[in-house]
Amino acid sequence: MHPTTPPPEAGSLLWQGGWYRFARRLDSPNFGPRPAGADIDLIVVHSISLPPGQFGGDQVQALFSNTLDWEAHPYFKSIEGMKVSAHFYIRRGGELWQFVSCDERAWHAGASHYRGRDNRNDDSIGIELEGLEGDAFEPAQYEALAGLCAVLAQAYPIRHIAGHEHIAPGRKGDPGAGFDWPRLRRSLGWPASHFPS
């Protein structure tokens, strides 16, 4: 069993109840409590765009808040009824949204295993990047992601960061080959042991 992660300090200028002050907040109903003793030590990077490859709309926010119009695009019928969320979402221009308190369990990872543990929703923070799996991401997204990871590591005992593809290999492939892991590592200055091998 892992020790319970202490929440960010009460009265923090950056955090309140697991919500980051500098993110645009939109509460998702798709979350639950973390298990007792959960050690929030993993950041999971994802990519998403709705419809796939189309950027700039509000469909991702609608998906995470259960307000997506399933009839608005043929692709949406293939995901109709899906109830998912992430803690954070970073737009192409670097705009940061938050949907679930980091103290709660967002529904971003699904069936997963990484570094000896299953069910990584239990002890991870999920960050979605607006993008298409395998394609490149924008400099503003890397800047926002690095900044967010740094403040998360100040508030939680983050020891690892991985892609959805690393925690659910064969089932998920995001963020994919277009994601620049060396760039993120240089920006953060974290040791290699924090990153996927």
Steps between C-alpha positions, in 0.01 A plus 500: 500500500617848418470798731207731451599802295458820699288760319662828399533738791181671609503863399750437222513775239510237224257233620162479667351158564706345221402772249782694335449874513634568151281248317157577360260290704215293358375232739453153356252259661729213397721443802508317831699472819852368496554180701621540856877517501532604135844644430456757222838450336427469127412749224341348190520694172223444243395655172147572384312689232133485406432416229847345459741747341272801540615765746353812654146399586346429838420133439763368742363716779150378407613137511653538845191680631252250344348767273633386162237492226535144367321602180735789415755284314498142371808413709317588821265205451797266551562642847139568594433460870868499595558654842860605537704785642853620555632728767643745243473589132754715313381667178725554196573856611590393855168586668456282807169352617427289808203265535567297817675585826840334520393364837233294321519211253436609140397242240783531248715187510259206483648152538866572563823376656827682556804439719341214688157650564162451335207742471714810460198730515526442874831680547563710192424844360381497139593778258346511152673691220288624213644306211487192285671182609837476330509859375710789632398734780547875529778683688236672715370159606844381610549823694163465674556128564845553654370780721207289615718195569735715707222637722344154532833365623508772766154403625505120458775235525539463122768246413395388151354637178381281214276500196168319480682268259742397777238416761259327258727359226317336214175667600602865479758677285486861616662743504704301249814542292450874449543575869848628585594331828862627495370856468275459804782341699735789417234753598437334835853394585367182659713183508462236231345266758188721504435434129405197291802290403 
